[in-house]
Amino acid sequence: MFNFFERQIAEHMSKVDYNSEPTDYVDAFLREITKRDKEDEPHYYTMPQLLNMCFDLWIAGQITATPGKMPSLERKFDAIIAPQPYTCNIQNRY
C-alpha cells in the first residue's frame, strides 16, 4: 500500500505548481514541506508523515465508504460507550 502512495506522491511532486492553489491534500502538504524547509526550523511536515497521513485517510475512507458496516459499528460503539454521554474524555474500555 505504501508503495502505491509513494508513486502517487512522486507523481504529484513532478507536477506540483507552487504558483497556483493546491489541487488536493498531497499538493497542500508538499507546499507546506517546502515552506517549512525554507524556514530552516524543525517541523513535522515530512515525507514519512505524508505517507502515514495518506494511509490514515485511505483507511478512514474504507470505513465510511461501506455504509452496510455502519449499523454494526454503531452498535459496537453504543455497547462500549452507552449510556454515558459522548465526550473526548472516554477511556479505552476493551
C-alpha positions in Angstrom: 0.0 0.0 0.0 2.8 2.4 0.9 4.5 1.8 -2.5 1.3 3.0 -4.1 1.3 6.1 -2.0 4.9 6.7 -2.8 4.3 6.5 -6.5 1.3 8.9 -6.2 3.3 11.4 -4.2 6.2 11.2 -6.6 3.8 12.0 -9.5 2.5 15.0 -7.5 6.0 16.2 -6.9 6.8 16.1 -10.6 3.7 18.2 -11.4 3.2 20.5 -8.4 2.9 24.2 -9.3 3.9 26.3 -6.4 2.4 29.4 -8.1 -1.2 28.2 -8.1 -3.7 27.0 -5.5 -3.2 23.4 -4.3 -5.4 20.9 -6.0 -5.6 18.3 -3.2 -4.3 17.3 0.2 -0.9 16.0 -1.2 -0.3 19.2 -3.1 -1.0 21.3 0.1 1.2 19.0 2.2 4.1 19.2 -0.3 3.8 23.0 -0.4 3.9 23.1 3.4 7.1 20.9 3.4 8.8 23.3 1.1 7.7 26.3 3.1 8.8 24.8 6.4 12.1 23.6 5.0 12.9 27.2 3.8 12.3 28.4 7.4 15.0 26.0 8.5 13.3 25.1 11.7 12.2 21.7 13.0 8.7 20.7 11.8 6.6 17.6 11.4 5.9 18.1 7.7 7.9 15.2 6.4 7.6 12.6 3.7 7.1 9.7 6.2 4.3 11.8 7.8 2.7 12.4 4.5 2.8 8.7 3.7 1.2 7.9 7.1 -1.5 10.6 6.6 -2.4 9.1 3.2 -2.7 5.7 4.8 -4.9 7.1 7.6 -7.2 8.9 5.1 -7.4 5.7 3.0 -8.4 3.6 6.0 -11.0 6.2 7.1 -12.4 6.1 3.6 -12.7 2.3 3.8 -14.9 2.6 6.9 -17.1 5.5 5.8 -17.5 4.2 2.2 -19.0 1.0 3.5 -22.5 2.1 4.7 -23.6 -1.5 5.3 -21.0 -1.7 8.1 -22.2 1.4 9.9 -25.1 -0.1 11.9 -22.7 -2.8 13.2 -20.1 -0.2 14.1 -22.8 2.0 15.8 -24.0 -1.0 17.9 -20.4 -1.8 19.0 -19.8 1.9 19.8 -23.0 2.1 21.8 -22.2 -1.1 23.7 -18.9 0.4 24.8 -19.9 4.0 25.4 -23.7 4.0 26.2 -25.4 5.1 28.3 -22.8 7.7 29.1 -22.7 11.0 27.1 -20.2 11.1 24.2 -17.1 13.1 25.3 -13.5 13.4 24.3 -12.5 12.1 27.7 -13.7 8.5 27.3 -11.0 5.9 28.2 -10.3 2.7 26.3 -12.7 0.1 27.6 -11.6 -3.0 25.8 
